[in-house]
Amino acid sequence: MFATERIKLRKMTEQDVSVYHKWRNTPEAMYWTNPAMDVYTEEETAGFVKNVILGSSASKSYIIADAADDKPIGITSLIAIDEKNRNAELIIDIGEPDYWGKGYGREALSLLLRYAFRELNLHRVSLRVFDFNARAVALYEKIGFRREGVSREALFRDGAWHHIIHMGMLQSEFTD
């Protein structure tokens, strides 16, 4: 269920802190997904992984690994899981530049959405994406996410204001 021919999703562990730390501090990777663009110490990353990623009952985070050699290439998560209302927010980062633009993110999203809708029985999954991340917006729309709203000029990047697009998918709209 958590694998394709090219990737597998596995639970994140404390052993993944160093690679996750590298991704969190790679400007080219975080440019597209991180509003703050902060630089983090290894201790800050370890604390974030322990307390937020691994320590929260309201999130499920998975390392995206190359199926051929188990090399970690990214992370995807369901966060802010609301069991009563059956909602969650999805995040994804492909941290390894060699894997960008080759469909790995799409495969990981398909696996995580199948899990969210078929196993967790969520009713709705949402996400946020920067308006200048045109490839991500196109991917999300292609797999069935719909634009639901915009936080206007909510991000200042490269000397200009940008919108954050809010997208969502209902369980009834999901197709394997």
C-alpha positions in Angstrom: 0.0 0.0 0.0 2.9 2.4 0.7 4.9 1.6 -2.3 5.2 1.9 -6.1 7.8 0.5 -8.3 10.0 3.6 -7.8 9.2 4.8 -4.2 8.1 3.7 -0.8 6.8 5.7 2.1 8.0 4.7 5.5 7.5 6.2 8.9 10.0 8.9 9.8 12.4 8.0 12.6 15.0 9.9 14.6 17.6 8.4 12.3 16.2 10.6 9.6 17.0 13.8 11.4 20.3 14.5 9.6 18.9 14.1 6.1 15.8 16.1 7.0 18.1 18.8 8.5 19.9 19.0 5.2 16.7 19.5 3.3 15.4 22.1 5.8 18.6 24.1 5.2 18.8 23.8 1.4 17.4 27.2 0.0 16.7 25.7 -3.4 14.4 23.1 -1.8 12.7 25.3 0.8 12.2 28.2 -1.6 9.1 26.6 -3.0 7.5 25.4 0.3 8.8 27.2 3.4 7.5 30.7 4.1 10.3 31.6 6.6 13.4 30.4 4.7 15.1 30.2 8.1 18.4 28.4 8.8 18.1 25.8 11.5 20.6 24.3 13.8 20.8 20.5 14.0 19.4 20.7 17.6 16.4 22.8 16.4 15.7 20.2 13.6 16.0 17.3 16.1 13.6 19.1 18.5 11.2 19.8 15.7 11.2 16.1 14.5 10.9 14.8 18.1 8.1 17.2 19.3 6.2 18.1 16.2 6.7 15.3 13.6 7.1 12.2 15.8 5.4 13.6 19.0 2.1 14.7 17.6 -0.9 12.4 17.5 -2.5 14.9 15.0 0.1 14.2 12.3 1.5 11.3 10.3 4.8 11.8 8.5 6.5 9.6 6.1 9.9 9.6 4.4 9.7 9.2 0.7 12.5 6.7 -0.2 13.8 5.5 -3.5 12.6 1.9 -3.7 15.8 0.7 -5.4 18.2 1.7 -2.6 16.0 3.1 0.3 17.6 6.5 -0.2 15.5 9.2 1.4 14.4 11.7 -1.2 11.7 13.7 0.6 9.0 13.8 3.2 5.2 13.9 3.1 2.8 14.4 5.9 -0.8 14.6 7.0 -0.9 17.3 9.6 -3.6 18.9 11.8 -5.6 15.7 11.5 -9.1 16.4 12.9 -10.7 13.0 13.6 -14.1 14.5 14.5 -14.5 16.4 11.2 -12.3 13.9 9.2 -10.0 16.6 7.8 -6.3 17.0 7.5 -3.7 19.2 5.7 -1.2 17.6 3.4 2.4 18.7 3.0 5.1 17.4 0.7 8.8 18.3 0.1 11.1 16.5 -2.3 14.4 17.4 -0.7 16.8 15.8 -3.2 17.2 18.0 -6.3 18.0 15.0 -8.5 14.5 13.8 -8.0 12.7 17.0 -8.9 10.4 17.1 -11.9 10.4 13.4 -12.5 7.0 12.3 -11.0 8.2 11.2 -7.6 6.1 13.8 -5.8 3.0 12.7 -7.8 3.6 9.1 -6.8 4.0 10.0 -3.1 0.9 12.2 -3.2 -1.1 9.3 -4.7 0.0 6.9 -2.0 -0.7 9.4 0.8 -4.1 10.4 -0.5 -5.1 6.7 -0.9 -4.1 6.2 2.7 -5.9 9.3 3.8 -9.2 8.5 2.1 -9.3 4.7 2.0 -7.6 3.8 5.3 -8.1 6.9 7.6 -11.5 7.5 6.0 -10.9 11.3 5.9 -13.6 13.3 4.3 -11.3 16.2 3.2 -7.6 16.9 2.6 -6.4 20.4 2.1 -3.0 22.0 1.2 -1.5 25.4 0.7 0.8 26.3 -2.2 2.7 29.5 -3.2 1.3 31.1 -6.3 4.7 31.2 -8.0 5.1 27.4 -7.7 3.3 26.8 -11.0 4.5 23.2 -11.3 3.0 22.2 -8.0 -0.3 24.0 -8.6 -0.6 22.2 -12.0 0.2 18.9 -10.3 -2.4 19.4 -7.6 -5.1 20.4 -10.0 -4.2 17.4 -12.3 -4.7 14.9 -9.4 -8.0 16.5 -8.4 -7.4 19.3 -5.9 -9.6 22.3 -6.4 -8.8 25.9 -5.6 -10.8 27.0 -2.5 -9.4 30.3 -1.7 -6.4 32.6 -1.6 -4.5 34.4 1.2 -3.7 37.5 -0.7 -0.1 38.9 -0.6 0.7 36.6 2.4 4.3 35.9 1.4 7.1 38.3 0.7 9.7 36.7 -1.5 12.3 38.1 -3.9 11.2 41.7 -3.2 7.5 41.1 -4.1 4.3 40.0 -2.5 2.8 36.6 -3.4 -0.5 34.9 -2.7 -0.9 31.5 -1.0 -3.4 29.4 -2.7 -5.6 27.1 -0.6 -6.7 23.9 -2.3 -8.8 20.9 -1.2 -10.0 17.5 -2.2 -13.0 15.6 -0.9 -13.1 11.9 -0.4 -15.8 11.7 -3.1 -13.5 13.4 -5.6 -10.5 11.1 -5.1 -9.7 8.6 -7.8 -7.0 6.0 -7.5 
